[in-house]
Amino acid sequence: MTVSPEPDERAMLLHLVWLTFPARSVAPDLRVEIAWGAPDSGPNRSRTYGIDELGGAVAFAVWINRKGCNVYVGATLKSADAPHKGRTGADKASLATCLPVDSDTQFVATADQLATIAKPQLLILTGQHPEARGQLFVRIKPTTDLTAWEAAHERVVRKCGGDENALGRTRLMRLAGSVSYPSPQKVKRCYVVERTSAHFVPAPEYSIPDLLAALPAPPVHKPAPALPTIFAGGGARRAKPPLPAVEAALRNLPDAYAEQQRLWIKVGFSLFDFDPTPSGLDLWRRFSQRCPMKEGETNFPKVWRGFGRSYKGRRITISWLLRESRKPSLGA
């Protein structure tokens, strides 16, 4: 009988201390997000803890990890008013202290390439079977300019060949010291239960402006001209809806809109019409978490860029999403 490894409380605490330490002198009221989920569902639940409550965060992480859930930590620190329970959105991301690079394949090559750009201070080995994989964390000067942070993050990840799915201010990374439980699909690909480990190395601190200056901007795909307005009943025009209305519409859609490819793509097109920036992508990515397969296997940045290319056919706008969310059959 194979005995699962135990969570490493010390490694968990060291990871959280490293992540939050630069914020203690500039924003001591910020919070850190701990997320978890079953191996086949992904991290669909979370809590936040004050950066002075890391002991409680570790105790909870150990408890939920022992129950067979995978445990993650938010890549950015959250605002003081972030909810204590429930996944946080982009609006609650407040400050970044690092740039994380995730690599599930060719981890050594990714690490070598990253070192030519910026040397990471923290390496988290998330598994070794069927091949080495892990996360590399570059220390940066604490920044609240998360738009610039996202731009630098994308350029660094692309340059070193990291996972482009692991981008965005709401992204979750594996918590060091936690036991990693593979999904049934990954078991078929020879993944096994393994405990993640943390390795700290001497490395400098980088600034976001310096990283942006050192790396070329990615090619820009100009989106097709967006309709300036959407149409209400009777042909009357009105401005595009506010963000809370779009978020409410997404909540009202059944899970089928995330699970069925045709509907899921239409949701993506409509959100791109609403907001083609990384914030719009974040809305679509969070909605996609309702379907673990979509969340785990989609190259979101690549598909998102594709929404901006010219194509023949009727354009899908945010008005489509709003109409779908109001259908009587949805029980709204």
C-alpha positions in Angstrom: 0.0 0.0 0.0 1.4 3.4 -1.1 1.4 6.0 1.7 0.9 9.6 0.5 3.5 12.1 1.6 2.6 14.7 4.3 2.4 18.4 3.7 5.5 20.3 4.6 4.3 23.1 7.0 7.8 24.8 7.0 8.0 25.1 3.2 4.4 26.5 3.1 5.3 29.2 5.7 8.6 30.1 3.9 6.8 30.5 0.6 4.1 32.8 2.1 6.7 34.8 4.1 8.8 35.2 0.9 5.7 36.3 -1.1 4.5 38.8 1.5 7.6 40.2 3.1 8.2 43.1 0.7 4.7 44.4 1.4 5.0 44.5 5.2 6.6 47.9 5.3 4.5 49.5 2.5 1.1 47.9 2.8 0.7 45.8 6.0 -3.1 45.5 5.6 -3.0 43.4 2.4 -4.2 39.8 2.2 -3.0 36.6 0.6 -5.3 34.2 -1.2 -5.2 30.5 -0.5 -7.2 28.4 -3.0 -8.0 24.7 -3.2 -9.9 22.1 -5.1 -10.2 18.5 -5.9 -7.8 17.1 -8.5 -10.4 16.8 -11.1 -12.1 20.2 -10.5 -9.3 22.7 -10.1 -9.0 25.5 -7.5 -12.6 26.6 -7.3 -12.7 27.7 -3.7 -10.5 30.1 -1.7 -10.0 32.1 1.5 -7.9 35.2 2.1 -5.7 35.9 5.1 -4.0 39.0 6.3 -0.2 39.0 5.8 0.0 39.0 9.6 -2.1 35.8 9.7 0.2 33.4 7.9 0.2 30.8 10.6 -3.5 30.5 10.2 -3.2 30.3 6.4 -0.6 27.4 6.8 -2.8 25.6 9.3 -5.7 25.7 6.9 -3.6 24.7 3.9 -2.3 21.7 5.7 -5.8 20.6 6.8 -7.4 20.9 3.4 -4.4 19.4 1.7 -4.6 16.3 3.9 -8.2 15.9 2.7 -6.9 15.3 -0.9 -7.3 18.8 -2.3 -4.6 20.6 -4.2 -3.6 23.9 -2.6 -2.6 27.1 -4.4 -1.6 30.7 -3.5 -2.5 33.9 -5.4 0.3 35.3 -7.5 -0.6 38.9 -6.3 -1.5 40.2 -2.9 -5.1 41.3 -2.4 -6.6 44.5 -1.1 -7.6 44.9 2.6 -11.3 44.7 1.6 -10.9 41.4 -0.3 -13.5 38.9 0.9 -12.4 36.4 3.5 -14.1 33.6 1.6 -14.5 33.0 -2.1 -12.3 33.5 -5.2 -11.1 37.1 -5.7 -11.4 39.0 -8.9 -9.0 41.3 -10.8 -10.5 44.3 -8.8 -9.1 42.9 -5.6 -5.5 42.4 -6.8 -3.5 45.2 -5.2 0.2 44.6 -5.2 2.8 42.3 -6.8 6.1 41.3 -5.3 7.2 38.7 -7.8 6.9 37.5 -11.4 6.0 33.7 -11.5 6.8 31.5 -14.4 5.1 28.1 -14.6 6.6 25.2 -16.7 5.0 21.8 -17.0 7.3 20.7 -19.8 11.0 21.3 -20.6 11.4 22.8 -17.1 15.2 22.9 -17.2 15.3 24.6 -20.6 12.7 27.2 -19.3 14.8 27.8 -16.2 18.0 28.3 -18.2 16.3 30.7 -20.6 14.7 32.7 -17.7 18.1 33.1 -16.1 19.3 35.0 -19.2 16.5 37.6 -18.5 16.2 37.6 -14.7 17.4 35.2 -12.1 14.7 33.7 -9.9 15.0 33.8 -6.1 12.6 31.0 -5.5 12.2 27.7 -7.4 9.2 25.4 -6.5 9.6 21.9 -7.9 6.0 20.7 -8.3 6.7 17.2 -9.6 9.3 14.9 -11.2 7.1 12.3 -12.9 6.7 11.8 -15.8 9.1 14.7 -16.1 10.4 17.6 -14.1 8.0 20.6 -13.7 7.9 23.6 -11.5 7.5 27.3 -10.9 10.2 30.0 -10.9 9.6 33.2 -9.0 11.5 36.4 -9.9 11.7 39.0 -7.1 10.5 42.4 -8.2 10.3 45.7 -6.5 6.7 45.9 -5.0 4.4 47.5 -7.5 0.8 48.5 -7.6 0.9 49.2 -11.4 -0.5 45.8 -12.2 -1.2 46.7 -15.9 2.6 47.2 -16.4 3.2 44.1 -14.3 0.9 42.0 -16.6 2.8 43.3 -19.6 6.1 42.4 -18.1 4.8 39.0 -17.0 3.6 38.1 -20.5 6.8 39.1 -22.1 9.0 37.2 -19.6 6.9 34.0 -19.8 6.8 34.1 -23.6 10.6 34.8 -23.9 11.5 31.8 -21.7 8.9 29.4 -23.0 6.8 29.2 -19.8 3.1 28.3 -19.7 1.1 31.1 -21.2 -2.0 29.8 -19.4 -0.4 30.9 -16.1 -0.8 34.6 -16.7 -2.8 37.4 -15.1 -3.2 39.2 -11.8 -5.7 36.6 -10.5 -3.6 33.6 -11.4 -2.9 30.9 -8.8 0.3 29.1 -8.3 1.0 25.9 -6.4 1.8 26.4 -2.7 5.2 25.1 -1.8 5.2 22.2 0.6 1.7 21.0 -0.4 1.1 17.5 -1.7 0.2 17.5 -5.4 -2.7 15.1 -6.3 -3.0 14.4 -10.1 -6.4 14.3 -11.8 -7.5 10.9 -13.3 -6.5 12.3 -16.7 -3.0 13.1 -15.5 -2.7 9.7 -13.8 -3.2 8.1 -17.2 -0.2 10.2 -18.4 1.9 8.7 -15.5 1.6 11.6 -13.0 1.9 10.5 -9.4 1.2 11.9 -6.0 4.2 14.1 -5.0 5.0 16.7 -2.5 6.2 20.1 -3.9 9.4 21.6 -2.6 10.8 25.1 -2.3 14.4 26.1 -3.1 15.7 29.6 -2.4 18.7 31.0 -4.2 20.6 34.4 -4.0 19.3 36.6 -6.8 18.7 40.3 -7.3 15.5 42.3 -7.2 14.2 43.7 -10.5 12.0 46.6 -11.4 9.1 46.3 -13.8 10.2 49.3 -16.0 13.7 47.7 -16.4 12.2 44.3 -17.4 9.8 46.0 -19.9 12.8 48.0 -21.4 14.9 44.8 -21.7 12.2 42.8 -23.6 10.5 43.6 -26.9 6.8 44.1 -26.9 4.8 41.2 -28.4 3.3 41.7 -31.9 0.0 43.6 -31.7 -3.0 42.0 -33.4 -5.4 44.8 -34.2 -9.0 43.8 -33.4 -11.7 44.3 -35.9 -13.5 47.6 -35.4 -15.8 47.2 -32.4 -19.4 48.4 -32.5 -19.5 51.6 -30.5 -22.9 50.8 -29.1 -25.2 47.8 -28.5 -28.8 47.7 -29.4 -31.7 47.5 -26.9 -35.2 46.3 -27.9 -36.9 48.4 -30.6 -33.6 49.5 -32.1 -32.8 52.1 -29.5 -29.1 52.6 -28.8 -27.4 52.6 -25.4 -23.8 52.5 -24.2 -22.0 49.3 -23.3 -23.0 48.0 -19.9 -21.0 48.6 -16.7 -18.7 45.8 -15.4 -21.1 44.7 -12.5 -23.9 44.1 -15.1 -21.6 41.9 -17.1 -20.4 40.0 -14.1 -24.0 39.4 -13.0 -24.9 38.1 -16.5 -22.0 35.7 -16.4 -23.1 34.4 -13.0 -26.6 33.8 -14.4 -25.4 31.6 -17.3 -25.6 27.8 -16.7 -22.5 25.7 -16.6 -23.3 24.5 -20.1 -22.1 27.8 -21.4 -18.6 26.9 -20.1 -18.8 23.2 -21.0 -20.1 23.3 -24.6 -17.4 24.5 -27.0 -19.7 26.5 -29.2 -21.3 28.5 -26.4 -18.0 28.9 -24.5 -16.4 30.5 -27.6 -19.3 32.8 -28.0 -18.9 33.9 -24.4 -15.3 34.7 -25.1 -16.1 36.7 -28.2 -18.7 38.7 -26.4 -16.3 39.5 -23.5 -13.6 40.5 -26.0 -16.1 42.9 -27.6 -16.9 44.3 -24.1 -13.2 44.6 -23.1 -10.3 43.4 -25.3 -7.7 44.1 -22.6 -6.2 41.6 -20.1 -9.1 42.5 -17.7 -11.6 41.1 -20.2 -9.5 38.0 -20.6 -9.5 37.6 -16.8 -13.3 37.7 -16.9 -13.4 34.9 -19.5 -10.8 32.8 -17.7 -12.7 33.0 -14.4 -15.9 32.0 -16.1 -14.1 29.1 -17.7 -13.2 27.7 -14.3 -16.7 26.2 -14.2 -15.3 23.6 -16.7 -12.0 22.0 -15.3 -11.0 20.8 -18.8 -11.3 24.2 -20.2 -9.4 25.8 -17.3 -6.6 23.2 -17.4 -6.1 22.7 -21.2 -6.7 26.1 -22.8 -4.0 28.5 -24.0 -6.1 31.5 -23.0 -3.8 34.3 -24.2 -3.5 32.7 -27.7 -7.3 32.1 -28.1 -8.0 35.6 -26.7 -5.7 37.2 -29.3 -7.6 35.2 -32.0 -10.8 36.9 -31.1 -9.4 40.2 -32.5 -8.7 38.9 -35.9 -10.9 39.7 -38.8 -13.4 37.0 -39.8 -16.5 36.6 -42.0 -19.8 36.3 -40.3 -22.0 38.0 -37.8 -20.1 39.7 -35.0 -20.8 38.4 -31.5 -21.0 41.3 -29.1 -21.7 41.8 -25.4 -25.3 42.2 -26.2 -25.5 38.5 -27.1 -24.3 37.6 -23.6 -26.8 39.9 -21.9 -29.6 38.5 -24.0 -28.6 34.9 -23.1 -28.4 35.7 -19.4 -32.0 37.0 -19.5 -33.6 34.0 -21.2 -36.5 32.7 -19.1 -35.3 29.1 -19.4 -32.2 30.1 -17.3 -34.4 30.9 -14.3 -33.2 34.4 -14.0 
